[in-house]
Amino acid sequence: MKTITVTIHDKEGLHARPAGILNKAAKGFTCSTKMAKDGQEADIKRIFAIMGLKIKCGDVLTITCDGEDEDAAIAAIEEVFQTL
């Protein structure tokens, strides 16, 4: 299992466009991809689950990938967050 922590810096938070980019990146991997905020968890492969977390600027997220290709998945997801 691989875990990273990211802070959202976009003043709009994690709205539909970046959530879609993140979702698309996660769908390319077979491992489990989860995002957690304030005790709530969402599957990154489900865009409505991401949107349901209502992520705002300044929120700290914990991203966890678990499975066969977890190293590549966590790297890809981290790269997406660096470009948002």
C-alpha positions as CSV (number, residue, x, y, z in Angstrom):
1,M,0.0,0.0,0.0
2,K,1.3,3.4,-1.0
3,T,0.0,6.7,0.6
4,I,0.6,10.4,-0.1
5,T,-0.8,13.5,1.4
6,V,-1.7,16.5,-0.8
7,T,-3.1,20.0,0.0
8,I,-5.5,21.6,-2.5
9,H,-4.3,25.1,-3.5
10,D,-6.7,25.9,-6.3
11,K,-9.1,28.6,-5.0
12,E,-12.0,26.8,-6.7
13,G,-11.2,23.5,-4.8
14,L,-11.4,20.2,-6.6
15,H,-14.2,21.0,-9.0
16,A,-15.5,18.9,-12.0
17,R,-12.6,19.5,-14.4
18,P,-9.7,18.5,-12.1
19,A,-11.8,15.7,-10.7
20,G,-12.3,14.3,-14.2
21,I,-8.6,14.5,-14.9
22,L,-7.9,12.7,-11.6
23,N,-10.6,10.1,-12.3
24,K,-9.2,9.4,-15.8
25,A,-5.7,8.9,-14.4
26,A,-6.9,6.5,-11.8
27,K,-8.9,4.4,-14.2
28,G,-5.8,3.3,-16.0
29,F,-4.7,1.2,-13.1
30,T,-6.0,-2.1,-11.6
31,C,-5.1,-1.3,-8.0
32,S,-7.5,0.3,-5.5
33,T,-7.3,4.1,-5.5
34,K,-8.9,5.9,-2.6
35,M,-9.0,9.5,-1.4
36,A,-9.8,10.6,2.1
37,K,-10.8,13.9,3.7
38,D,-12.0,14.5,7.2
39,G,-12.8,10.9,7.8
40,Q,-14.7,10.5,4.6
41,E,-13.3,8.2,1.8
42,A,-14.0,8.1,-1.9
43,D,-12.9,5.8,-4.7
44,I,-11.0,7.9,-7.2
45,K,-12.3,5.8,-10.1
46,R,-15.8,7.1,-9.3
47,I,-16.1,10.8,-10.3
48,F,-19.3,11.4,-8.3
49,A,-17.6,10.0,-5.2
50,I,-14.8,12.5,-5.6
51,M,-17.3,15.3,-6.0
52,G,-19.2,14.1,-3.0
53,L,-16.2,15.0,-0.7
54,K,-16.8,18.7,-1.5
55,I,-13.0,19.4,-1.6
56,K,-12.2,23.1,-1.0
57,C,-9.0,25.2,-1.2
58,G,-6.8,24.4,1.8
59,D,-8.2,20.9,2.3
60,V,-5.7,18.1,3.0
61,L,-6.3,14.8,1.2
62,T,-4.8,11.4,1.9
63,I,-4.4,9.4,-1.3
64,T,-4.0,5.6,-1.0
65,C,-3.2,3.0,-3.7
66,D,-3.2,-0.7,-2.9
67,G,-2.6,-3.5,-5.4
68,E,-0.4,-4.8,-8.1
69,D,0.4,-1.5,-9.9
70,E,0.2,0.8,-6.8
71,D,3.7,2.4,-7.4
72,A,2.8,3.6,-10.9
73,A,-0.7,4.6,-9.8
74,I,0.4,6.8,-6.9
75,A,3.1,8.4,-9.1
76,A,0.5,9.2,-11.8
77,I,-2.0,10.6,-9.3
78,E,0.7,12.7,-7.6
79,E,1.7,14.1,-11.0
80,V,-1.9,15.1,-11.7
81,F,-2.1,17.0,-8.4
82,Q,1.2,18.8,-9.3
83,T,-0.4,20.1,-12.5
84,L,-3.7,21.2,-11.0
